């Protein structure tokens, strides 16, 4: 294992010392753990869509045309 040195502001060094005491880890181990967590590949979480939130409502209104979502004639004047 290789050694590196780095400069830390006093406030960050104080946080590092305090956290290493609380976790009962040495400072090097805590820094390695934090770097591994920060530099590991991130899993991309898919954003929640409007459909995801309301999928149970789709098709729940009776009496509407079956092609309401695809027929352009129902979009005339929409958004004006």
KETOR-352910 format. One record per atom (N, C-alpha, C): residue in one letter; atom name; x, y, z. Coordinates in nm, 4 decimals, padded with zeros to 6 digits. Layout:
BEGIN
R   code   site         c1         c2         c3
R      A     CA          X          Y          Z
...
//
This chain:
BEGIN
R   code   site         c1         c2         c3
R      X      N    00.0858   -00.1167    00.0000
R      X     CA    00.0000    00.0000    00.0000
R      X      C    00.0903    00.1229    00.0000
R      X      N    00.0563    00.2184   -00.0829
R      X     CA    00.1365    00.3395   -00.0921
R      X      C    00.0843    00.4469    00.0022
R      X      N    00.1698    00.5403    00.0323
R      X     CA    00.1355    00.6503    00.1216
R      X      C    00.1215    00.7780    00.0413
R      X      N    00.0213    00.8596    00.0740
R      X     CA    00.0069    00.9929    00.0152
R      X      C   -00.0056    01.0920    00.1308
R      X      N    00.0141    01.2167    00.1010
R      X     CA   -00.0111    01.3196    00.2016
R      X      C   -00.1068    01.4206    00.1403
R      X      N   -00.1832    01.4844    00.2240
R      X     CA   -00.2766    01.5848    00.1749
R      X      C   -00.2930    01.6939    00.2776
R      X      N   -00.3328    01.8083    00.2310
R      X     CA   -00.3535    01.9231    00.3183
R      X      C   -00.5021    01.9364    00.3463
R      X      N   -00.5361    01.9530    00.4729
R      X     CA   -00.6756    01.9677    00.5136
R      X      C   -00.6908    02.0966    00.5933
R      X      N   -00.8031    02.1648    00.5749
R      X     CA   -00.8306    02.2788    00.6613
R      X      C   -00.8464    02.2290    00.8060
R      X      N   -00.8172    02.3163    00.9004
R      X     CA   -00.8245    02.2782    01.0419
R      X      C   -00.9604    02.2210    01.0801
R      X      N   -01.0664    02.2809    01.0264
R      X     CA   -01.2015    02.2346    01.0617
R      X      C   -01.2267    02.0923    01.0120
R      X      N   -01.1788    02.0605    00.8908
R      X     CA   -01.1980    01.9261    00.8364
R      X      C   -01.1120    01.8244    00.9115
R      X      N   -00.9917    01.8637    00.9476
R      X     CA   -00.9063    01.7744    01.0259
R      X      C   -00.9689    01.7457    01.1619
R      X      N   -01.0300    01.8457    01.2226
R      X     CA   -01.0972    01.8253    01.3513
R      X      C   -01.2143    01.7283    01.3361
R      X      N   -01.2903    01.7428    01.2280
R      X     CA   -01.4017    01.6500    01.2023
R      X      C   -01.3501    01.5084    01.1819
R      X      N   -01.2402    01.4959    01.1075
R      X     CA   -01.1810    01.3649    01.0811
R      X      C   -01.1354    01.2983    01.2110
R      X      N   -01.0682    01.3741    01.2968
R      X     CA   -01.0229    01.3194    01.4251
R      X      C   -01.1407    01.2757    01.5115
R      X      N   -01.2426    01.3612    01.5178
R      X     CA   -01.3598    01.3293    01.5999
R      X      C   -01.4307    01.2033    01.5477
R      X      N   -01.4510    01.1984    01.4166
R      X     CA   -01.5212    01.0835    01.3573
R      X      C   -01.4393    00.9553    01.3727
R      X      N   -01.3081    00.9647    01.3599
R      X     CA   -01.2258    00.8440    01.3749
R      X      C   -01.2321    00.7914    01.5188
R      X      N   -01.2408    00.8812    01.6157
R      X     CA   -01.2569    00.8369    01.7552
R      X      C   -01.3935    00.7709    01.7751
R      X      N   -01.4983    00.8342    01.7198
R      X     CA   -01.6335    00.7796    01.7366
R      X      C   -01.6471    00.6407    01.6739
R      X      N   -01.5870    00.6230    01.5567
R      X     CA   -01.5974    00.4939    01.4870
R      X      C   -01.4901    00.3944    01.5292
R      X      N   -01.3976    00.4417    01.6113
R      X     CA   -01.2856    00.3584    01.6558
R      X      C   -01.2065    00.3035    01.5372
R      X      N   -01.1766    00.3959    01.4446
R      X     CA   -01.0967    00.3651    01.3260
R      X      C   -00.9814    00.4657    01.3247
R      X      N   -00.8707    00.4279    01.2632
R      X     CA   -00.7681    00.5301    01.2487
R      X      C   -00.8062    00.6229    01.1331
R      X      N   -00.7429    00.7386    01.1290
R      X     CA   -00.7799    00.8396    01.0292
R      X      C   -00.7592    00.7888    00.8869
R      X      N   -00.6522    00.7148    00.8650
R      X     CA   -00.6246    00.6617    00.7307
R      X      C   -00.7355    00.5693    00.6829
R      X      N   -00.7805    00.4837    00.7729
R      X     CA   -00.8876    00.3897    00.7372
R      X      C   -01.0167    00.4639    00.7042
R      X      N   -01.0463    00.5664    00.7815
R      X     CA   -01.1669    00.6454    00.7573
R      X      C   -01.1586    00.7180    00.6236
R      X      N   -01.0431    00.7745    00.5923
R      X     CA   -01.0247    00.8442    00.4640
R      X      C   -01.0352    00.7449    00.3486
R      X      N   -00.9726    00.6264    00.3619
R      X     CA   -00.9829    00.5240    00.2566
R      X      C   -01.1281    00.4840    00.2325
R      X      N   -01.2027    00.4618    00.3400
R      X     CA   -01.3434    00.4231    00.3284
R      X      C   -01.4237    00.5307    00.2569
R      X      N   -01.4005    00.6568    00.2948
R      X     CA   -01.4734    00.7673    00.2323
R      X      C   -01.4381    00.7793    00.0842
R      X      N   -01.3104    00.7626    00.0511
R      X     CA   -01.2696    00.7697   -00.0899
R      X      C   -01.3292    00.6554   -00.1711
R      X      N   -01.3271    00.5359   -00.1155
R      X     CA   -01.3853    00.4215   -00.1867
R      X      C   -01.5329    00.4440   -00.2143
R      X      N   -01.6050    00.4949   -00.1148
R      X     CA   -01.7479    00.5204   -00.1317
R      X      C   -01.7712    00.6297   -00.2363
R      X      N   -01.6914    00.7344   -00.2327
R      X     CA   -01.7095    00.8471   -00.3247
R      X      C   -01.6698    00.8111   -00.4671
R      X      N   -01.5685    00.7290   -00.4830
R      X     CA   -01.5157    00.6988   -00.6158
R      X      C   -01.5732    00.5723   -00.6781
R      X      N   -01.6533    00.4971   -00.6052
R      X     CA   -01.7115    00.3757   -00.6621
R      X      C   -01.8163    00.4140   -00.7663
R      X      N   -01.8352    00.3284   -00.8667
R      X     CA   -01.9353    00.3578   -00.9697
R      X      C   -02.0738    00.3745   -00.9071
R      X      N   -02.1413    00.4764   -00.9499
R      X     CA   -02.2742    00.5055   -00.8961
R      X      C   -02.3800    00.4279   -00.9745
R      X      N   -02.4762    00.3771   -00.9036
R      X     CA   -02.5907    00.3146   -00.9692
R      X      C   -02.6852    00.4264   -01.0091
R      X      N   -02.7241    00.4263   -01.1358
R      X     CA   -02.8139    00.5298   -01.1851
R      X      C   -02.9563    00.4908   -01.1496
R      X      N   -03.0179    00.5744   -01.0714
R      X     CA   -03.1553    00.5479   -01.0320
R      X      C   -03.2482    00.6133   -01.1335
R      X      N   -03.3412    00.5357   -01.1853
R      X     CA   -03.4359    00.5878   -01.2825
R      X      C   -03.5295    00.6850   -01.2136
R      X      N   -03.5537    00.7977   -01.2788
R      X     CA   -03.6447    00.8960   -01.2219
R      X      C   -03.7874    00.8451   -01.2298
R      X      N   -03.8672    00.8816   -01.1326
R      X     CA   -04.0073    00.8416   -01.1280
R      X      C   -04.0855    00.9252   -01.2287
R      X      N   -04.1609    00.8589   -01.3137
R      X     CA   -04.2407    00.9301   -01.4138
R      X      C   -04.3804    00.9576   -01.3582
R      X      N   -04.4519    01.0415   -01.4277
R      X     CA   -04.5898    01.0705   -01.3903
R      X      C   -04.6730    00.9418   -01.3983
R      X      N   -04.6456    00.8607   -01.4999
R      X     CA   -04.7183    00.7346   -01.5138
R      X      C   -04.6912    00.6421   -01.3950
R      X      N   -04.5651    00.6372   -01.3492
R      X     CA   -04.5316    00.5544   -01.2326
R      X      C   -04.6175    00.5922   -01.1120
R      X      N   -04.6395    00.7222   -01.0961
R      X     CA   -04.7161    00.7702   -00.9814
R      X      C   -04.8663    00.7440   -00.9947
R      X      N   -04.9160    00.7431   -01.1186
R      X     CA   -05.0611    00.7349   -01.1378
R      X      C   -05.1040    00.6157   -01.2235
R      X      N   -05.0205    00.5132   -01.2362
R      X     CA   -05.0544    00.4018   -01.3246
R      X      C   -05.1827    00.3294   -01.2831
R      X      N   -05.2136    00.3326   -01.1541
R      X     CA   -05.3360    00.2649   -01.1093
R      X      C   -05.4619    00.3405   -01.1525
R      X      N   -05.4454    00.4652   -01.1950
R      X     CA   -05.5606    00.5432   -01.2399
R      X      C   -05.5872    00.5282   -01.3900
R      X      N   -05.4890    00.4803   -01.4636
R      X     CA   -05.5042    00.4677   -01.6088
R      X      C   -05.6206    00.3754   -01.6427
R      X      N   -05.7110    00.4275   -01.7223
R      X     CA   -05.8266    00.3486   -01.7647
R      X      C   -05.9363    00.3378   -01.6615
R      X      N   -05.9315    00.4168   -01.5567
R      X     CA   -06.0302    00.4025   -01.4499
R      X      C   -06.1565    00.4858   -01.4720
R      X      N   -06.1551    00.5783   -01.5690
R      X     CA   -06.2736    00.6601   -01.5963
R      X      C   -06.3561    00.5914   -01.7046
R      X      N   -06.4773    00.5590   -01.6726
R      X     CA   -06.5650    00.4867   -01.7662
R      X      C   -06.6266    00.5837   -01.8666
R      X      N   -06.6551    00.5324   -01.9840
R      X     CA   -06.7272    00.6088   -02.0847
R      X      C   -06.6400    00.6913   -02.1779
R      X      N   -06.5083    00.6897   -02.1617
R      X     CA   -06.4211    00.7642   -02.2517
R      X      C   -06.3899    00.6798   -02.3745
R      X      N   -06.3577    00.7461   -02.4870
R      X     CA   -06.3209    00.6696   -02.6072
R      X      C   -06.1952    00.5865   -02.5819
R      X      N   -06.1898    00.4689   -02.6422
R      X     CA   -06.0760    00.3788   -02.6215
R      X      C   -05.9468    00.4332   -02.6824
R      X      N   -05.9582    00.5213   -02.7843
R      X     CA   -05.8388    00.5741   -02.8497
R      X      C   -05.8058    00.7164   -02.8053
R      X      N   -05.8487    00.7557   -02.6882
R      X     CA   -05.8305    00.8937   -02.6428
R      X      C   -05.6829    00.9338   -02.6314
R      X      N   -05.5965    00.8408   -02.6042
R      X     CA   -05.4546    00.8724   -02.5873
R      X      C   -05.3792    00.8781   -02.7193
R      X      N   -05.4365    00.8242   -02.8262
R      X     CA   -05.3633    00.8157   -02.9526
R      X      C   -05.4275    00.8919   -03.0672
R      X      N   -05.5535    00.9253   -03.0592
R      X     CA   -05.6232    00.9913   -03.1691
R      X      C   -05.5999    01.1429   -03.1626
R      X      N   -05.5386    01.2012   -03.2672
R      X     CA   -05.5066    01.3432   -03.2653
R      X      C   -05.6294    01.4348   -03.2547
R      X      N   -05.7473    01.3878   -03.2952
R      X     CA   -05.8643    01.4761   -03.2901
R      X      C   -05.8987    01.5169   -03.1465
R      X      N   -05.8601    01.4371   -03.0497
R      X     CA   -05.8885    01.4715   -02.9107
R      X      C   -05.7897    01.5756   -02.8560
R      X      N   -05.6828    01.6022   -02.9313
R      X     CA   -05.5824    01.6998   -02.8888
R      X      C   -05.6063    01.8393   -02.9477
R      X      N   -05.7053    01.8530   -03.0343
R      X     CA   -05.7341    01.9841   -03.0953
R      X      C   -05.7645    02.0856   -02.9867
R      X      N   -05.6924    02.1992   -02.9919
R      X     CA   -05.7146    02.3053   -02.8964
R      X      C   -05.6483    02.2845   -02.7610
R      X      N   -05.5821    02.1711   -02.7423
R      X     CA   -05.5180    02.1447   -02.6150
R      X      C   -05.4006    02.2388   -02.5939
R      X      N   -05.3920    02.3008   -02.4798
R      X     CA   -05.2811    02.3893   -02.4465
R      X      C   -05.2955    02.5307   -02.4986
R      X      N   -05.4091    02.5625   -02.5575
R      X     CA   -05.4271    02.6996   -02.6097
R      X      C   -05.4893    02.7891   -02.5066
//
